[in-house]
Each structure stands twice: as C-alpha cells, then as structure tokens.
C-alpha cells in the first residue's frame, strides 16, 4: 500500500458519511460498505492476514473518497487491498481478459460484423456466461470495424497556430471513432491544430481488476507516448473521463507510479469539457451555436466527479440556445467499467443504476448526455435511451455536420 | 466560471447561505472538501437549549442574556426567528415545526430530555412537555438503539410533567442489505413488506392513548409517507427518536437543501479542498481548490466561509498549540490567554479552547484583533465563529442556520439581485 494512502486512514473518525453515500452497499449485503472494508479492515491487514473477499465487491467508483470530510482515501485503500487480494489468489482468467480493451479491440475490429453478431447471439452469450463468467445480459459495445487511429493517420496535417494533443482512449478507438471525429471537429472549429499520437490502453481496467504490475506497464508505455508533448507544454485533451483520471491521478495514487514524465503528463491533462470551459472563461471559445431545441438529462459519471472540476458540461451546454439540460442527481450508473459485466455482479450493477435509468426514462428525452463511454452503454442498456457525450451536442449546435 | 458568491463548506451554515442567495437568482458555487455535519446531527434546530446549567424554555428571551462575543449577539432575535421561518418554508417536505419562543423537549436515544426550537414533523409528537403515555419500539439488530435503556433513564429524568414510558421489543426478519445500522433500517422502512411486518407485530399491543416512539430510521427518501402510514395504520401518534450517526433525519435535511440548491441553479462541488485564497486590495480575489492534477481557481464577487471548527478542519491546532484558520488565514479569536491551559483534563468539562473561532461584525464579516474588517467581500457563518460552546449550550444548528441566513442576507442587502439580463449589461 502506498504511504500516502495508508497514512490517510488514521484520519478516519468513523463518522459513517461514506457508508451513507456508497451506492453499492446500499443494494447488496456482499459489500459491507466502504468504511468497514476500507479504513476499518485495513488496520488488521498490515500484519498480513489475507484480504477479505468482500473488497472485490467495491466498484472503485470513488464516491466515498469524494464525500469524506476528513480526507481519507477510502476508495484508494480498497483498490490497493483488492490488488493484494488478487495477487494472493491469482487474477482469474476472465478478469485478465476483459481488462485488456485494446487487445479485444485489435482482435474484434477486423472481424467486426462477426464479433458484433457473436456479442449479441443469445446462445454464445449463454456460453460466455457459464464458461467465462460474463453476464448473459451485460451491455456490450459494437465494434466500429475501423479504428479512430486509422482515421487520424489519414487526416491532412493542420496548420492552426494553437496545438492540442488528443488522448482518445480505447473506447473511441475501437467502438466510437465518430465521437473522436466530432471532438476533433469541435476543437478545430475553435482554431486548434489537433495532434493525435499513437496510443494504447491506460491500464485502468487492469487496475480495477487487481493486476497492478500489468497496469503499470500500460501506464508507462502511454506516458512515453504523451510525455514529449507534455514537456512542450501542450494541453492533452481526454474525452474518456476515467482514462483521463487515470493519468491525472490514479496511476500515481492507486498504482503508486512515481515518475517525472507521468507528473508532467498529469499536469497537462484536461477533460475536454474542462478545457473548453476554461477557454470560454478566457473569452476564446466560439459561441456561434445554433439553437438546439432539446431537453437532455445529464449524468455526471463518478469518474468525472473524481476530476474535482465541478461539472463543466453543464456550463458549456448552457451556452447553446434552446438546449435545456436537466442535471440528474444520481451518484452512479452501476457499471463501473468492467464491474457490471461480470456474472456475479450484473444484478448489483443494475440495482445501483435503477434510479438513474428511471429518472432518464421519466424525462422522456430522445437523448441523454454522459461523459463516460461505459456509463453511456449502461444507460442505453438500462433505460433504452440513446446517450451521447456532451461534445456531440456541441458538435451539433456548432452545425458541424 | 465566475460566480456571484462562492460558499466554502457544505454543512448547514454553508447550505443555508447558499440557498438564501441562489433563491434570489445569485449564481452560487458551494465547494467543500467533503460532506458536512448534517449527516451526523439529528436535523433538529437547537437555537439555545441551555444557559449555564439551566434548561431554556424560551430561547428568544434567553438570547438577550448572551455576552457580546457570542455569535447570536451579532443578530437581532427577529433575524434568528426569520431564519427559522425561512427553513420551515424552504424545506416543506420535512414539515418543520416550532418557533423561537419555546423549546420542544424531545428524548434522546439514551433517555435524556433535549430542548430544541425547531423539529421535523416526524419528531414533534415526542414532545415530553405534553406528558402522557409513551411506548418505545426497539428493533433487535439495530445496534444503536436500546429502548429499555431509554425508558429507564426517562423515568429518572427531570421533566415538567409526568410521563410514563414502556417498551416493546421487536425482532424483525433479516433484510437484503447487510447493514445492521440505522441506514440499513431506514432503507428497509421504505419497503412496504417491512412496514407491514412492523404493523402486524405491533397489532393489539398498543394502548389506545399511547404515543409510539421509533428510532429515527423511518425512511430516507420517503420519510413523510412512511411516518404517515405508520400513524394511520397504528391509529396512534408516531414519532422518531434521534440516534447516533449516521443520521437518517440529517440525511433528509442534506438532500432537501442540496435538492433545492440544484433546482435554484447553484453548483455544488464536493470533494475538493480549498487550499488558499489570493487577495488584492482588501478583497478576496479568488479561491484555489485541489483537483485531480492541478489547482483550480474559482472567482466570485463575494465569499462565505463556512468550513466549521476544529472537528471539520475549518480551524487547525498544531502540536505547538498554534491555531490557524485554514482557508483565508484569518486571525483566530476566543483563544485562552497565553500560558493558561487550553484543555481541561475531564472530557465533558468546559474546555477553555472551545470558544475559539472567527470574530465577525454585524454583517458577519470577519474582523481582526482591532475589530477591523479583514476582507470587504468575505463573510463567515456556522461553527467556525468564535464565542459559542454549542455542545454545552445546545446551539449548534441554530447558530449555523441563523448566521448562514444572516450572511446570505448581508450579501443580498449589499447587492440586491437584478435579473440575469440586467446583471450582464
């Protein structure tokens, strides 16, 4: 356990505020709550007894750490304890598999029609459920059949005066290249030259699945790709909130990576909405928005809130005429990356998300907005309402299509 | 983004100031390093419960006797009364009852009478001043409520009128959730089958004129429905007895206030510590908050400091006995004289350091040792204020509500709200 995380637990005064906010202990007795599993149990782990398996039912959403008034790194304690548990027991094959999105992406993309068919074939899903442990009903993204990287490489070189770097992550690369293209268009519309370096997974899924050594390897390679730009002082823009957060903080705080290049990249990393709002504050964001007569429920994902930047999407979308955004006040959609697709956790994940799904359905909107890709897939699965990244709404309001 | 007002702290004082301003169309940001004490306190508003060792019956009258350094001394009784009325209207879903001219007398979970000016509707019928026959329902498995202990202590308590108390212990079936605490039970009370079980178990065991006391776990989101259904089906007055943290009634208050804030368009950021606040020309120029990778600066015309006292980190005492205010570096008043002890050896005795805090003027603006306003656009409210000993006086939530309200009012008086379009011109 890293020292900063371990030290923070002495600040726990057992006030139980984290317990009252945990979306997971609320719906399942399998997770006894962040305080019990975190600061309380950790005191006994120092001497070396094996970690209680209940920590695996923590999703890592991080809400406990956000609400803790004493600064205890509760979610981080739990993530590190989970890694120790899986280190002692060996990470199961299923977790090794689903935690490598770029490997899955590379395998699935060339055979996208077949892969998409397989992912939606009830018989094969039943087999995957029983043999691999991926829940038969879990939401699965569709392979786009092309990669964002390929599009990026074929793009003509920009000549704008200002340059930003785009860290798109695996979701954009293999499943939602169109989302990446929209982001690039929005940035170019605002006068930026967008550099898209080659890049692989950030290691977050491996971190959540308890394989820290492999996760550190991914972080190291990604940082090598991004650091040259960060050293030049260029902003690095991410549209995946969880992958952005990985480089901003979690690689350092949870994986314990101590690396000067990582620190440089961290300081240059911006969530795309954070970046655009800062631009707006300087009076440099184009506001030539067309009216968008829509009512859109907006869910800020847990990992977005982990950035500690408020909810910039709300302020950005407020700039669009006739667009009415409803801020949903639900803590979590339940998916937590790969948590909700596991056979033994799917029902928990759906129970956590139930309130969010209900509120989105009740809003009777044609589209919902959410910053994180896995959360959008979960929202569509749970509510039946199409969900987009806030940038897609800006793209439409700019009239870029 | 720039705001009209930034409130640092999300306890009762901060949320009150923020809502007072947001409902008048101010652009408000609430920023806090975590959730405040609303989740821990029972949600009753104690304005003044004790004056010395004397239990207060009429807080309005007793306010006049406080010394001039007490937070209430900066406010007129009218303003305190106004803040109570405001809360009653602002969170109608909690059905607050009471006024400044008298104190309810509720029982705590250990059977100690507790004076309080404003109580949620789910607790009002527990008023011991009205006397009568009380029956307390124990729920086996709920580790923080022991009905027999409560009833035994109540029998020995100093009460204005005779009260009888007896106990019914229930042994409810185990629930889905593994949480044996008050939260787990509060969630179970929102399940129809669980309430049905409770009502079946009590059927035929209540006397006609008894008032039925439950631990304060009658729901979180739907407490009004739960409470009304129990009253209706049992055909008796039903009331809640406040418990140890986590406090279901406190969570309801937090949800009601933050919900109203969101509807009024305010922004709430929980989880970011404010680390420093640059100033310029006698004014606060902004606040710097931690984010995941670098400090973020937020700016506003006015700022409210509502970070609480030592317990929540608004004030910090180091091992050398040096005390500091952690956001703006304000000077701390009310410290014991140099060379005299800060603490008494016995925990529940008066602690000399307990009155430490920020001194303010009549506008709730922090002042220095000479009584001069420190920053023209900074206001302070709540537990960080100097001069009160809330846990002895039973004045904590009252001070937070009244001073939060007053800070909001002072900002509104200084810059009355224009409509949004006018403000932009």
Interface residues (C-beta under 8 A of the other chain):
Chain A: X15 X16 X17 X19 X20 X21 X25 X26 X27 X28 X29 X30 X31 X32 X33 X65 X66 X67 X68 X69 X70 X71 X245 X248 X249 X266 X267 X269 X277 X281 X305 X306 X307 X308 X309 X310 X311 X314 X315 X327 X329
Chain B: X1 X2 X29 X32 X33 X34 X35 X36 X39 X40 X176 X177 X178 X179 X181 X183 X187 X245 X246 X251 X258 X259 X262 X267 X269 X270 X271 X272 X273 X289 X290 X291 X292 X293 X294 X296 X312 X313
